[in-house]
């Protein structure tokens, strides 16, 4: 069985990355507020108008803030994708059940005697010790 918790965390980070990438954010330039997504801001900053606008402090601030935000969103998406793959590939650790208590010390002793591992005298001495403890 796959490691479901890691896969769900990866899926959540991937969804956060996709939503953050396409979710419009407020941008204020020249006292005008508009809502732009990351692809729109990157396209503006990389265009000729954006390059000319880099002479203005506001445009530089917007472009650098969005590029920093974009790196975080990309990081969440890439980290989520990696965790999704890891969670799907690596099996979940199974908790080892406690050994069954059906084998008591006396039963083990009887088995050892039946197999011939111990003599009758050793069996009697060990049985006496077990009964006294």
Order of alpha helices (4+ residues) and beta strands (2+ residues): alpha-beta-beta-alpha-alpha-alpha-alpha-alpha
